[in-house]
Amino acid sequence: MTPVSAIIRRRFSCRSYDNKPLDDDLLRTFRQAVEASAPGLFGNAPRFVLLEMDELPRDVWKKLGTYGVIQNARLYLAGMIRPAPMATVDYGYCKEKLILKATELGLGTCWLGGTFAISAFGRAAGMRRDELMPTVSPVGFATGRLRLAERILRGFAGSDHRLPWTELFFRDSTAAPLSAGEAGPYAEALENVRLAPSASNKQPWRIIREPEQSAFSFYLSRSAGYRHLRDVSLQEIDMGIAMCHFDLTVKASGIAGSWHQDDAAPKIKSWEYTAAWQAVGE
């Protein structure tokens, strides 16, 4: 089995795909993962559908709205969720697990939150009246080189740049940045959070290691003027993605823990408390 950190480092936002189908075994393996997706950390259960472009009438897939952004994708992973507390966080957590599964299988993917036609995708995926479709993702074999349009999009999104530890992770309070050395056995999990994808690469997560050393509080630092799309906050989805990377990494490291929400969590100006992770037995 490929280590989770290697999979996270291998993943990138792929917008150009080879125009060839997946072999039956590979498609079956990924489809099984999609159909077996479990609820998220807070009990919400997103619903995912794998759409094969070859099975859609041409007049339908031409209306999907990804032309010029995505090239030659033959599969799309569409995700739906019912509005509820922490639903968008659970959505990000669950879908990122599927994105990493696709990466492990050697497939390219890309999170799309605004550049697709919701009505066409919704009809193709059988979206229900009480559901929202925050994102879709193309899935397939990546091409060997980036198109000019893709290089421009990556530049606008800042896809090749990440904030440093000193701006993301803290110990005890916002006044004291947490170093990798101080993070000890949690350094790998935090670095994998730093490498997580986010809308426009805003990296809205902020994490404080609490004084007891083995507890981490996750906060959302919303980007000024950043829009909600399709009645959901993309940055709340980003928090779920970050929590997925942390959760999978600590589990792979053999560290047991649990997630919870603490009504008494410290309030921090301009940050919104999301949830906390606590090592078991600490």
N, C-alpha and C positions, 0 to 999 in steps of 0.2 A: 504493500500500500504506500502511495506517495505521501510524504509528510505534509501536513496542512500548510506549514510555512512555505514550502516549495510551491505548492499550488497557488497560494496567495501571491507570491512573487511572480509567478508565471502569467497570471491573469492580466489582461489589458483590455482597453476599450477598442474593440475591433469593428470597423465600419465597412470593410471591403472583404468579400468572401469569394472563394473559388466556386464556380458554378457547377458543382457536382454533388450528388446526393450522398447522404450517409449510408453506409452499408447496413443491412437489416439488423445485425446483432448490436451495433453501436446505437442505432435509433431505438431499438427495443430496450436497451439498458437505460438510456436517458429517459425514455418515456415512463419506464417503471419508477424511476426516481421522482419524476414529476407527479405521477399518480399517487405515490406513497408519501407525499409531503405532509408532515405532521404540523399541529398547531405551534404557534410561536411561544415565546417565554411567558406571555401574559394571557394565554388561553384563546387568542383569536386565531381563526383558521382560514388563511387566505386560500383561494381556489385558483389553481394554475391549469392552463390548457396549452398544449403544444400544437401549433397550427402549421400544417404542411402546405406550402404555397401550391404545390402540384395538385392538391385536392380542391383548391378554390377556383371558381370560374374566373377567367381572366379579368372580366369587368369588376370583380370584387377586389382582387389583390392590387389592381391598378389604383384603387381608391384608398389604399392603406396609408398613404401620405408620407412614406419614408423615402421617396425618390429623391436623389441628390444628396441624401444623408447616408443611406445604407445601400450598398451595391451587391447584387447577386445573392442575397440571403434567401434560402429555400425553406427555412424554418423560423418561426417566431414563438417565443415563450410569452404568453399573455397571462397577467395576474390580476385577480379581482379580490375585493375585500368588502365586507359590510362595515359601515361606520360604527365605531365603538371606542371606548377608552383604550388607548395604546394600540389600536388596530394598525395604524401606519407603521409604528415601530415593529410590530410583529410581522407585518408585510415585508419590510426591509430585511428582517432577520431570516425569514423563511425563503425569500427569493434569492438572497445571496448564497444560501446553502446550495440551491440549485445551480446558480452561476458557477460556484466553485466545483460542483460535480461535473458540469460541462467542461470546465477547464481541466479537471483531472482526466477526462476522457479525450483530451486533445482538441477540444472545440473552442472556437472563438465566440465571444458574446459582447454585448454592449447594452448598458442601461439607457433606455429612451423614455424621458418623462414629458416631453412637450412636442416632439417632432413626429407625431403619428396621428392618424384620423381615428378618434375615439369611436365614432359611430360605426365605421367599417369594421374595426377590430372587435368592437363589442358584439356586433351581429355574428361575425365569424366565430367568436369564442362562446357564444350563447350567454352573454352577460345578462344577469337578472336585474329586475327593477330596483332591488334594494342593494345593489352592488356598485362599487366604483372600480374603475380600471386605472390605477395610477401610472403604470409603466408597461411597456412591452420590451422584449429583448430579442434581437436576431440571434440565431444560433447556427454555426456551421464551421467549415474549415477556412481559416484565415488565409488570405493571399500572402505572398512573400514580400510585398512592398506596399507602402502607403501611397494612396492617391494624393494629388495636390489638394483636393477638397478636404481630404481627411487630415492632412498635415495642418491645414488652416484651422479646422475645427478643434484639433488637439491644442493648437496654440491659443485659441480663444478660451478654451476650457481650462488651460493650465495643466493639462493632463500629465505632463512630464515633471511637474514640480510638486513638492510636498512641504508643508510647514514643518519646522524643527520641533524637537521634543519640548523645548523651552516655552513654546506657545500653546502646547496642547495638554501637557501632563504636569501635575503639581502634587506637592506633599503637604498635607495638613491644611493648607489655605492657598489662595490664589497668589500670595506673595512669594512663594517658594517653589520654583520649578523643580520637577523631579528628573533626575538624571537616570540613564540606563543602569549605571552601577548601583544607585540607590534602589532601583526597582527590583533588583535581585532576580528571583525565579519568574517574575512577571514581566521582565524586560521584553521577551519575545512576543508575548501577547500584546503589549502596548505598541511595539513596533509594527505588528500586523494591523493594529487599529490605524496607525499613521498611514499605512499603505492602502487603506480601504478606499474604494471609489466613492465619490459624492457628487451631487449635482453641481456642475460648473467648477468642480474641484474646490469647493468652499471649505471643506473639512470642518463642519460646524461642531464637532464633538470636543468637549473639554472634560478631563478626568482628574479627580482628586483622590490620591491615596490617603485614606483616613489614618489617624494616629495609631490604630491597632495594627497597621502594616499590611494586613491581609484583607482589607476591605477597600473597594474602589467605587466612588460615586460618579455617575455619568451625567453631565450637563450639556444642554444644547445652547450654543451661542449663535443665535439667528443672525444672518447677514442682513444688514440694513437694506430695505427696499426689495428684498428677495421675494418673489411672488409665490403664492400658492397656485398650483396647477391642478385642474380637474377636481377641485374641491378637496384636495389633500395637500399637506405640507411635504414637499420633497425632502426638506431637511429633517423632518421626523423619520422619514424612510432612511435617510442617511444614518441616523442614530441606530436604527435597527441593524444596518449593515455593519457598523462599527462594533456593536455588541455581538454580532455573529462572529466576527473575526476574533474578538477577545474570548468568547465562550468556547469556540472550537479549539483555540490554541491552548487554553488552560487545561481543557479536557485531554488534549493530545499529550500534554506535559504530565499527566497523571495527577493534576491538582483538582480536587473535588470542591465544588462551591455551589451557591444558589443565588438567584436573583430575587429582588424584592423592591418595593417602594416604601420609603420612609417618610411619613408625614412630618417628622421633625427634622428633616434634612435641612442644613443651613441654606438660607436664601442668599443668593449672590447676585449683585446688581448686573443686569444685562444678560444673565444666564438663566436658563430654565432647567430645573431639576427633572431628570427623566427616570432614573432607577439606579440601584446599587447592586454590586456583586460582593458576596462575602464568602470567604473560604469556609468549608465545613469544619466545625470543631474549633474555630477561632473566636 
